Amino acid sequence: GAVVSQHPSRVICKSGTSVKIECRSLDFQATTMFWYRQFPKQSLMLMATSNEGSKATYEQGVEKDKFLINHASLTLSTLTVTSAHPEDSSFYICSAPAAGTSGYGYGYTFGSGTRLTVV
Amino acid sequence: KNEVEQSPQNLTAQEGEFITINCSYSVGISALHWLQQHPGGGIVSLFMLSSGKKKHGRLIATINIQEKHSSLHITASHPRDSAVYICASAGWGGSEKLVFGKGTKLTVNP
């Protein structure tokens, strides 16, 4: 079935540095990728939607200059957290719509997530 | 604006029990998704429903479009079912973003 491979799974970085998270679609083309953030014991919050070959659409309150999204190909979308601060520490996860997921029709497949800790 | 609410927030069961998790939403949707999030954070898509009922192994998902309500049932629950179960609604169109419920944390004790 459709799989999204997300890397890294865990990263610890120093405050002020940048971190890049990659999501690759395997065996299917992801024209759209959703990027979510999840704080402890809270629900997934959509940060932005990336579309191959065009600019990402950011949700209200998400700084586009801080969370850089690139979707240069049909199989790769990246999220770069620039000048990371401790408050950016969170669980980041990507998701793509993919035919055949959920076993039944047009569902969504999720990456395994990246746990970012900024110290 | 669509709002998705789940109940209960936390659920503890004994192995073998029948589990029901409920989800309600406020506006018409194209589909309702049930997701499973494991303790490590990974998310698995369980079902996508637009009407009726679907079954996959011990999992059953139902949806009532008129009442804007969906349920996820687990029969013969097992400790490995322990996870957070999340429902999410999808708007119209193939790539509409999902609106998530806050999740139900299920713990199944042996």
Interface residues (C-beta under 8 A of the other chain):
Chain A: T31 T32 F34 Q38 Q42 S43 L44 L46 T49 F91 I93 S95 P97 T101 S102 G103 Y104 G105 Y106 G107 Y108 T109 F110 S112 G113 R115
Chain B: A31 H33 L35 G40 G41 G42 I43 V44 S45 L46 F47 M48 K54 H56 I86 G94 S95 K97 L98 F100 G101 K102 G103
